[in-house]
Amino acid sequence: MSGALTLRNVVCRDCGVAGLAGRSILVDVSLATRRALRRTLIHRLVRNAGVVGTLLLAALGIGAMGYHVLDRLPWLDAALNAAMILTGMGPVNPISTPAAKVFAMGYALFSGVFFLTMVAVLLAPALHHFLHHFHLDLSEQESRKAQRPQPPDGPSRTQA
């Protein structure tokens, strides 16, 4: 049985795409399965890009509104400051009022977490697609370990 490749159907718990998995990590899958995975990947990337774009516009709008109202900047300068802070570059115009400075601190902290989260949301479908190439299923690997025969006990060394 060593070196034998056992194939069986495995269905991804997240997306329901079926594939083949065996003892080898890399297993040939049919062209139809690869096309289905690619279509699913593209669909998820487009969907996640739409979500990220919408959230990005909302975050940019909140920042521009804050700079426009609290620091009395024109809309274009307020949007520029918001975009620069959102991408981690820092403000362009000096911040003059105490309320705007407090807003800038909170917006900068929010922007750091927001940027990393949006990158993760964009990359999640690609990582999921990458894992499909290896057909990683932890419960399947654990069940394989449990099914392995245990080595027999050697001669007893408890002779007195």
Secondary structure, DSSP 4 states (H G I P E B T S, - for coil): -TT----EEEE-TTT--EEEE-SSSS----HHHHHHHHHHHHHHHHHHHHHHHHHHHHHHHHHHHHHHHHS---HHHHHHHHHHHHTTS--SSPP-SHHHHHHHHHHHHHHHHHHHHHHHHHHHHHHHHHHHHHT--HHHHHHHHHHSPPPPP-------
